[in-house]
């Protein structure tokens, strides 16, 4: 792979992470977990229940 990936999350509040090895894997995973938690917090109770039943 010649070019690094770009990960963009949300058009209003985004993080751009170049996956070229300069950011440690555990830090990338922490950012992903945090983003997921923020999305889940914005769901309705019914949506959260559906997600957990998944």
N, C-alpha and C positions, 0 to 999 in steps of 0.2 A: 504494500500500500504506500503510495507516494505522498499523499496529502493527509494531514491530520483531520479527524472528524470534528465537526462542530455540533455541539448540542445546545439548542436554544429552547428554553422553557418559558412559556407565557409571553405574550407580546407586551404586556404592561410591566411585568417584573421578570426579567430574564437573567439567566446566567449563561455566559458563553465559556465553554471549557475546551481548550485544545487538548485532545488526547494524544499528546506527543511525548508523554513521559515526564514532563516537567511538574505536573501535579501528582502527588502520590495517590495510588489506587484507593487507599483507605479514605482520603479526603474527598475524592470523587464520589465514593459510595456514601459518605456522610452527606454530601450535597444532594444526592439523589434521594436518600431517605428523608431529608428535611423537606424537599420539594413535594414528595409524596404525602407527607404528613400535612403540609399546608393545603394540598388539594383535598384531602379527606376531610379536613376541618371545615372546608367550604361546602361540603355535601349536606344534603338534608338527612335527617335521621333515617328515613326509609332507604335512601341511597346507600348510607353507611351499612345498614343492616343487610341490604342486598349484596354489597361488596364482601362483607364478612361471611355470608352464606356461600359465596362463590365457588 
